[in-house]
Amino acid sequence: MNREQIITSAEGRAKTPLHLYQFPPDAGSFIGTLMYRAWHPKSQCLVCYFDTDGGEHFKLMAWWKPDNDKAYQPRKSDISFADDVVNGSRWKCGFVIAKGGSTTWMTAEEVE
């Protein structure tokens, strides 16, 4: 388990530049480095913050899945971003934009 790297408090969020990260504006994918992970203060999800190879700062949300022993993962992935990853690792992430405009994290594949 790698949950010790996850930001858990308002104080922890205030000490990191999370405000620089935005949701991707369009469907697609990116390759980037996982910089931070933080529990959402109001929802049962884990927010993952990536610096992309293209110089962008994106965040994606991994939602709790109560029917799965590997919760907090992208929709079509078996990787738990709460337990199976470390900050500083590199990922190819795929996502779509839902009809309502929210970003849905679909896939994650670790890259070298």
N, C-alpha and C positions, 0 to 999 in steps of 0.2 A: 504494500500500500504506500502511496506517495502523497497522502493528504496533508503532510506537514508543510508542504510548499503552498498550500491554498490559503489565500487571504480570507480571513474569517470575521473581521471587524471593520467598523467604520474608520477607526484609526488606521488600520492597515491599508484600506482603500485610499485614505487621504495621503498616505506616504508614497504612493505610486502614481504615475501619470496616466491613470485609466481614462481620464477625460479626453485624451488624445485619440482614443480608439472609437471607430464608428462601425456600424453594420455595413457590409458590402452593399453598394447601391443597385447592383444588377446581379442576376443569376450567373453562375459560373464556378470557377475554382481559382485557387491560388496556392503557391508554395511559400511557406513561411516558417518562422521560428516561434514556438510557443513561449511567450515572455512571462505571462502571469495567468493565474487562475484565481477566481474569487467567487465565493458563494453570493448569489444575488440576495440583497437585503430584504426583499419582499416576496420572492417567488421561490419555488422549490426547483431551482436550476443552478447550474454551474456556468459562469461566464468565462470563456477562454479568450485570451488576448494574444494576437499574433502580429509580428512584424513581417511583412511580406518581402519577398525578394525584389519586388518592384518599388519598395520604399513606402508602401502604404501601411496603415495601422488599422487592422480589422478585429472585431470581436464577434464571436459566435456563441450561441447558448446551447448547452447540453442539458436536456430535461430529464428529470427523474422518471424512471420507468418501473413502476412497482411490480410488474409481472416478469422482471428480468433481474437476475443476480448481478448483472454488470450494468448498473444504472449509470446515468450521466454520460451518455454516449450519443454520437450523431445517429440519426434515424436508421441508416442502413449500415451500421458498423457494430462490431463486437468489442470495440476498444472503450474501456471506461476511462474517461478523462479525469475522473476523481482518483482512480486507483492504479491504472496501468501506465501512466505517462509521467514524465518529469519536465519541469520548466527547462527551456533551452533545447528541447528536442525539435526536430523539423518535420513538417507535415504538408501533405497535399490535401487540401480541404475542398469539398464540393458542396454547393448550396443552391437553393432555389428561392425565389421570391413568391410568397403565397398571394392569393387573390387580394387579401386585405393589406398587403404591402410589407408584411413581416418576413424576415429572413428565416428559412428553415435549413439547418445544417444537416446535410444528407450523408456525406461520406468523409472518411479520414484515412489516409494511408501514410505511414511513417516513411520518410525519405532520408537518404544519407547526406 
